[in-house]
Amino acid sequence: MIFRPFFDFDHGCAAYLFGCGGLGACAVVDAREDEIDAYIAFALAKGMRITHVIDTHVHADHRSGGPALAERVSASYCLHRSAAVSRPFTPLDDGQEIVLGNTRVRVLHTPGHTPESIVLLVTDLRRGPEPWFAITGDTLFSGAVGRPDLPGEARANASRLFASLHEKLLDLPDALEVYPAHFGGSACGASLSGKPSSTIGFEKRFNPALSLSREAFIDAITTASSKPAGFEAIVAFNRGIATG
């Protein structure tokens, strides 16, 4: 497998490119609008074709480069089926598998941060049959979890997030690597670590939100905090409502 993170340390954002070098096919996850050329250049340098462009959710802190990247390279632009956007996309469902040669991607629907949030479990069959890492979007961070208030209905979303974490993620192997969409410097969660990756086992032991009861979890993560700068305009752009 070829795996390349793209970390924006100024804004605490992360995108990922990975795929099968033998087949020459790869996916880009949580692309940023200002990094499209970098993804294309890296894929070309590795002799790979970008076949899938996936957003783990409708982002609220930066303009997604997903639709534009997919159009430029003739790839599928993918979101969970429930995403409320006004542009065409390839719908993903819970449990679905995306095949990129020896690289396999299993979709987990993890609502809570947003209704359409997903986590991607990535396996390299040349390494073994078990998942190697998870791209967790804004569901699970290093040291924190995603905020539930941006779509509204903060307490209901926090309850959904608790279920997604405890029913979908925390039973995964402790050694599974975790690569979130954000780290320290982002406004998409509170108390994010400056370290951009982790493991399930480390988060289970040290992430304070994961040891709380459901009610305590809801109370803790629904504390009001400022929204990302330009929140409304960014969400409108990413939903395809505004293109300017």
TAURMO-V465394 format. One record per residue. N is the residue number from 1. PHI is phi in radians with two decimals (NA if undefined). OMEGA is omega in degrees with one decimal (NA if undefined). Layout:
BEGIN
[[N | PHI | OMEGA] [N | PHI | OMEGA]]
END
This chain:
BEGIN
[[1 | NA | 169.8] [2 | -1.78 | -176.5] [3 | -2.37 | -178.9] [4 | -2.42 | 171.5] [5 | -1.36 | 171.2] [6 | -2.12 | -176.4] [7 | -1.72 | 173.4] [8 | -1.81 | -174.9] [9 | -1.29 | 177.5] [10 | -1.27 | -175.6] [11 | -2.09 | 178.9] [12 | 1.20 | -178.1] [13 | -2.02 | 179.7] [14 | -2.39 | 170.0] [15 | -2.20 | -174.7] [16 | -2.44 | 172.4] [17 | -2.14 | 178.6] [18 | -2.70 | 177.6] [19 | 3.00 | -174.3] [20 | -1.69 | 178.9] [21 | -1.16 | -179.6] [22 | -1.13 | 178.4] [23 | -1.37 | -177.4] [24 | 1.31 | -179.8] [25 | -2.18 | -177.5] [26 | -2.57 | 176.9] [27 | -2.12 | 171.0] [28 | -2.07 | -176.6] [29 | -2.07 | 177.4] [30 | 1.01 | 179.6] [31 | -1.12 | 174.2] [32 | -1.71 | -176.8] [33 | -1.02 | -175.2] [34 | -1.49 | -179.4] [35 | -2.08 | -174.7] [36 | -0.98 | -178.9] [37 | -1.07 | -179.3] [38 | -1.17 | 178.2] [39 | -1.12 | -178.4] [40 | -1.12 | -179.2] [41 | -1.11 | -179.5] [42 | -1.14 | 179.5] [43 | -1.05 | 179.0] [44 | -1.11 | -179.5] [45 | -1.10 | -179.9] [46 | -1.69 | -179.7] [47 | 1.17 | -176.3] [48 | -2.03 | 175.3] [49 | -1.93 | 177.0] [50 | -1.35 | -178.0] [51 | -1.80 | -179.0] [52 | -2.36 | 173.2] [53 | -2.12 | -170.5] [54 | -2.13 | 167.8] [55 | -1.81 | 179.2] [56 | -1.23 | 176.7] [57 | -3.04 | 174.8] [58 | -1.39 | -172.6] [59 | -1.28 | -178.7] [60 | -2.04 | -174.6] [61 | -2.01 | 177.9] [62 | -2.69 | 178.4] [63 | -1.31 | 179.8] [64 | -1.22 | 171.7] [65 | -1.65 | -174.0] [66 | -1.03 | -178.8] [67 | -1.06 | -179.0] [68 | -1.17 | 178.1] [69 | -1.10 | -179.9] [70 | -1.03 | 180.0] [71 | -1.15 | -177.2] [72 | -1.15 | -175.2] [73 | -1.87 | 179.6] [74 | 1.01 | 178.5] [75 | -1.82 | 173.0] [76 | -1.39 | 172.4] [77 | -1.65 | -168.1] [78 | -2.10 | 171.7] [79 | -2.46 | 172.1] [80 | -1.08 | -175.2] [81 | -0.94 | -175.3] [82 | -1.43 | -175.8] [83 | -1.09 | 179.9] [84 | -1.61 | 179.3] [85 | -2.20 | -176.5] [86 | -1.86 | 176.9] [87 | -2.34 | 179.2] [88 | -1.14 | 173.7] [89 | -2.65 | 175.7] [90 | -1.52 | -175.7] [91 | -1.33 | 175.3] [92 | -1.94 | -178.9] [93 | -2.15 | 177.5] [94 | -1.01 | 179.2] [95 | 1.52 | -179.4] [96 | -1.16 | 177.3] [97 | -2.00 | 173.2] [98 | -1.83 | -176.1] [99 | -1.82 | 174.2] [100 | -2.16 | -175.7] [101 | 1.11 | 178.0] [102 | -1.34 | 175.8] [103 | -1.67 | 179.9] [104 | -2.12 | -176.6] [105 | -2.19 | 177.0] [106 | -1.84 | -176.7] [107 | -1.58 | 171.0] [108 | -2.03 | 175.5] [109 | -1.41 | -174.0] [110 | -2.27 | -178.5] [111 | -1.10 | 178.6] [112 | 2.67 | 172.8] [113 | -1.10 | 169.4] [114 | -2.45 | -179.3] [115 | -1.10 | -174.3] [116 | -1.71 | -175.4] [117 | -1.04 | 176.2] [118 | -2.32 | 169.4] [119 | -2.07 | -179.8] [120 | -1.97 | 175.3] [121 | -1.63 | -172.5] [122 | -1.98 | -179.3] [123 | -2.10 | 171.2] [124 | -1.90 | -175.1] [125 | -1.12 | 177.0] [126 | -1.30 | 178.1] [127 | -1.60 | -178.4] [128 | 2.82 | -175.5] [129 | -1.47 | -177.0] [130 | -1.61 | 178.1] [131 | -1.01 | -179.3] [132 | -1.60 | -179.0] [133 | -2.64 | 177.3] [134 | -2.13 | 170.2] [135 | -1.67 | -164.9] [136 | -1.73 | 178.8] [137 | 0.97 | 177.4] [138 | -1.84 | 177.5] [139 | -1.41 | -179.9] [140 | -2.31 | 176.7] [141 | -1.87 | 169.8] [142 | -1.38 | 178.6] [143 | 1.59 | -176.0] [144 | -2.77 | 175.2] [145 | -2.30 | -178.6] [146 | -1.17 | 177.3] [147 | -1.37 | -174.8] [148 | -1.74 | -167.9] [149 | -1.58 | -171.2] [150 | -1.10 | 176.8] [151 | -1.41 | -170.5] [152 | 1.61 | -179.1] [153 | 0.91 | -171.0] [154 | -1.03 | -175.8] [155 | -1.22 | 176.8] [156 | -1.14 | 178.4] [157 | -1.19 | 177.6] [158 | -1.09 | 177.0] [159 | -1.12 | 177.1] [160 | -1.13 | 179.2] [161 | -1.13 | 176.8] [162 | -0.99 | -179.8] [163 | -1.13 | 179.5] [164 | -1.06 | -180.0] [165 | -1.15 | -171.8] [166 | -1.42 | -178.1] [167 | -1.76 | -176.4] [168 | -2.00 | -169.4] [169 | -1.86 | -168.9] [170 | -1.30 | 173.3] [171 | -1.57 | 176.4] [172 | -1.24 | -177.1] [173 | -1.00 | -178.9] [174 | -1.02 | -176.8] [175 | -1.37 | -178.0] [176 | -1.09 | -180.0] [177 | -1.32 | -177.1] [178 | -2.08 | 177.7] [179 | -2.17 | -177.8] [180 | -1.47 | 178.5] [181 | -1.42 | -177.5] [182 | -2.52 | 172.8] [183 | -2.56 | -174.0] [184 | -0.87 | -177.5] [185 | 1.97 | 178.9] [186 | -1.63 | 176.5] [187 | -1.66 | -176.0] [188 | -1.56 | 175.8] [189 | -2.92 | 179.7] [190 | -1.78 | 175.1] [191 | 1.08 | 176.6] [192 | -1.17 | 175.4] [193 | -1.27 | 173.4] [194 | -1.30 | 177.8] [195 | -1.47 | -170.9] [196 | -1.42 | 178.0] [197 | -2.55 | -177.7] [198 | -2.76 | 171.2] [199 | -2.38 | 177.0] [200 | -1.05 | -178.6] [201 | -1.08 | 179.7] [202 | -1.13 | -179.8] [203 | -1.16 | 177.7] [204 | -1.04 | -177.2] [205 | -1.48 | -168.3] [206 | -2.06 | -179.8] [207 | -1.35 | -172.4] [208 | -1.09 | -177.3] [209 | -1.22 | -172.1] [210 | -1.45 | 179.0] [211 | -1.73 | -176.1] [212 | -1.50 | 169.2] [213 | -1.17 | -178.7] [214 | -1.00 | -177.1] [215 | -1.16 | 178.5] [216 | -1.15 | 177.4] [217 | -1.07 | -179.2] [218 | -1.06 | 179.3] [219 | -1.08 | -173.9] [220 | -1.22 | -172.3] [221 | -1.73 | 176.5] [222 | -1.77 | 174.4] [223 | -1.08 | -174.8] [224 | -1.07 | 173.7] [225 | -2.55 | -175.4] [226 | -1.19 | 178.5] [227 | -1.42 | 177.9] [228 | -0.99 | 179.2] [229 | -1.05 | 179.3] [230 | 1.23 | -173.6] [231 | -0.87 | -174.0] [232 | -1.10 | -178.5] [233 | -1.17 | 179.9] [234 | -1.14 | 179.7] [235 | -1.09 | 178.5] [236 | -1.06 | 178.1] [237 | -1.09 | -176.1] [238 | -1.23 | 174.4] [239 | -1.47 | -179.1] [240 | 1.44 | 179.7] [241 | -1.44 | 178.8] [242 | -2.20 | -175.9] [243 | -2.02 | -176.8] [244 | -1.44 | NA]]
END
